[in-house]
Amino acid sequence: AQKWYERLSIRGYVQMRYTSLIDYDGEAEWFHPADRSVRDGAGLFIRRARLILSGDISDHVYIYIQPDFNALPADGDFSVQLRDAYADVSFDKAKEYRVRFGQSKVPFGWVNLQSSQNRIPLERPEAFNYAVEGERDDGIFFYWAPAEIRERFKYLVRSGLKGSGDYGVVGFGIYNGQGLNRLDVNNNFHLVGRLTYPFQLEGGQFIEPGIQGYIGRFEPRLAAIGDPPMTPTVENDGVIDRRLAVSTVIYPQPFGLETEW
C-alpha cells in the first residue's frame, strides 16, 4: 500500500503580464477593484505564482493547498497569500457524496470556479467576481455528482475545453461571507446553492446550463470620506448581500459561447 505522502502531487504555474494604460489623463488614479495591479505605471509583473499540493491521503480524504507567491493584498506591495486550504471528506468509494471543509472557492457562477490557468482571458468579469472577493471564503460545502458526471467534469478540463472543474451537479453550503482571508465579523453565515449539469449531445457537443444563488449579510469596512470628512454607518450586523444568477456554456468544439447573467 502507498504511504500517505506518496499519494500527494506538487504542481503549479506562473502568469506574467505587462500593463500600460493607453487612454489616461493623469487626473485620477485608474481604479479596478477586482485587480488592483491594473493601474498606470504597473509595468511588468507576475500576476500569479501558484504552487499546489494535493492528493488523496486516504480512500475518503482528499486535500488541496494552494498559496500564491505574488498576491496583491489590500494594502502594500506583493506578498504571499493563502488561496486554498481544504479537505474533501467523501462518504462512498466513488466519491459521489463529499463535504468540503476549509478555505475554497464558493460555488457561485461558472467563470468564478474556472481555474485561472484554464481561462482564456486573464481576468474574470466584474459582475460575478464582485460577488465573492477572490472567489474564495472559509466555509463548509456539500457536493454531489454521479461518478459518470464527475469523469465528464474532469474530461472538460483535461481535453482543453476550458471546463470549470468538478463542483458537483448539486452544491450548497455555508461560508463567512466577508471575503478571502478575512474573519467573520457579524456572526452571520452566507448560504449558497448551485445546480449545474454538463449535457453531451449526440454529435458530441457539450452544453452546461446552471443556476446559483446566495444570501447573507456583509459587513463593509468603513473609512472617512468627503470634506469635512464623515464616516458612513451601516446596521450592526451589516447589509443584505444576495444574488441569483444563471449561466450557460457551449464548449468550444471548435467554437463556443460562455454567458452568465
N, C-alpha and C positions, 0 to 999 in steps of 0.2 A: 504494500500500500504506500502511496505517496505521503511524504511528510507534508505538514500544512504549508511550509514555506516553499515547497516545490510546486504548489498549485498557484502561486502568485506570478503575475507578469508585470513588467515595467515597460511603459511606452510613453510617448509624448510628442509634442510638435511645437513649432515656433512660427509666428506670423510677424513679419516686419512691414512697416508702412512709412510712406512719406506723405506729409500733409502740408499743403500750401493753399491759402485762401486766394482765389483769383479775383473775386469782386469784394473788396474790403475797403471801407472808407476811413478806418482808423479811429473813429469817434468813440466806439464802444467795443468791449470785448465780445467776440462772437461766442455764443453760448449754445452748447449742445449737451443737455443734461444726461443723456444716455451714454455719452462718450466724452469725458472731459478732456481727452487728449486732442480733440479736434478744436484747434484754435490757431490764431495767427502766430507764425514763427515756431510751430511744433517741430518742423523738420523731420529728420529720420528718427525713428524709434521702434522698439519692439512692442507690438500691440499685445501679443500674448506669448507666454513662455510656459507651457504646461508640462508637468510630469505626473503620470498617472500610475498608481499602484492598485491593482485589482486582482480578484480571483476568488475561487471557492475554497474557503478554509475548512469547510466540511460539506457534507451532502446537502445540508439545509441552510448554510450561511454563506453569503457572498458579501465581500467588502469592496469598497471603492473609495479611494482617497486621491484628491487632485488639488495640489497647490498651484498658484500662478506666481511665477517668479518675477513678473514685471507688471503687477497690477497698479492701478492708479486710484488710491483712496480719495475720500472727500477732500482732505487737506494734505498738502505736502507733495513730495515727488513720488516716483515709482517705488514700490515695495513688494515684499512677498505677502500674498493674501491666500487664505484658505477658500477654495471654491466648493469642493465637495468632501464630505466625510460621512459615509453612511454604511449601514449594513442591511442587506435584504435577508429576511428570515422566511423561508418557504415552508409550506405545510405538507407538500407532497413531493415525490421524487421528480416529477415532470416540471415542478416549479410553476404550476399554473396559478397557484394562490400564494401570494407573498406580501409581507409587510415590510416597509422601508422605514428605518429609524435613523435620524441624524439630519445633517445639512445636505440638501439635494435640490434639484430642480422641482419647482412647484408645477403640477400637471395642469397648466393653463396655456392654451394656444398650441399651435403646431410649430411655428418658427422658434418660439422660446425654447422648445425642447430639442430642436435640431442642434447638433454639435457644431461649434464654431469651425471645426476642421472639415466639416462636410458642406457647410452653407456656401452658396456661390458668392453673394455679396458679403463684405467683411462685417457689416453691422446689421442688426435686426431692425425692423420698422418700429418707430417710437410708439405707435398706437398700442402695440402689445407689450413692448419692453417696459413701458411705464407701469404696467400692472404689477409686476414683481421685479423690484430692483435687483439686477444681477441674475435674474431668472431663478434665484435660489432663496431658501429660507430654512430655518430649523423646524422640523415637523415630523409627523408620523403619517404615512400614506399606505393605503391598501391598493394592490394592483391584481387584476385577474385577466388572463387571456388563455385560450386553449393552446396546447403545445404546438399545433399546426400554425396558428397565427403568430405565435412567438417566433417561430422559424421564419415566417414571412416578414416580420419586422426586421429581423437580422438580415435577411436577403436584400431588403430595400436599402440597407446601408452598405453591405459588402459589395453589391453589384454596381455601385456607383450611381444609384438612382437618387441619392441625397435624402434618404429617409431620416425621420426624426428619432429613431430608436424605439426601444420597447418600453413603453409606459402603460402597458396594458390596454385591453379593449375597454375595460372599466377601471377607472382610478378615482379615488376620493380620499380625503384626509383632513387633518388639521395642521396649522402652522402658525408661527408667531405673528406674521403679517407686518413686520417692521423693516424688512429688507435684509440683504445679505450681511452676515457677520454682525448683527445687531441684536441686543437683548430685547425681550418683550418688556414693555413699559406700562401697559394698561391692563394686564391680566385678562386679556380678551383674545381668544384664538380666532383666526380666519378659518372658514370652512370652504373647501374647494371640491369640485366634482368634474369629471371628464368622461365622455363616451366617444370612442372612435373605432373605425373598422376599415382595414385595407382590403377592398374588393379586388379580385382578379377576374377580368372579363375573358370570354372565350378566346379572343385573339392574343391574350397575354398582357393586355394593358392593365395597370394598377391604378385604382382610384380610391382615395381615402377621405371620406367626409367625417366631420367631427363636430361636437358641441361641448362647451365647457362654461363653467361659471364659478364665481366665488363671492363671498360676503364676509365682512368683518368690520372692525373699527381701527383706523390708522391714527397713530399719534405723531403728528408732524413735529419736527424740530423748529423752534421759533427764534427769530432774531429781530432786532430793532430795524425799522426801515423808515424812510421819509425824513423830512426836515420841518419842524423838530422831530427827532426820532421817536417812534412809537412801536411797541411790540404787540403784534397781533395776539389774540386769545382764541382758544378753542375749548370745547367741552372737556370736562375732566377725563373722560375715557376716550377722547379722540373723535374723529369724524367718520361718518359712514363711508366705507370703501367697498364697492360692489360692481361687478361687471359680468356680462353674459356675452359669449362670443361663439361664432360658427366659423368653420374652416372647411375648405375643400382643396385637395391636392390631386392633380392629374400628373402622374410621374412622367419624367421626360423619356419617352420611348419612340422617337428621339426627342420630340418636343413636348413640353409640359406646361402646366399652369398651376401656380400657387396663389391662393386667395384666402384672406381672412377678414372678418368684419366683427 
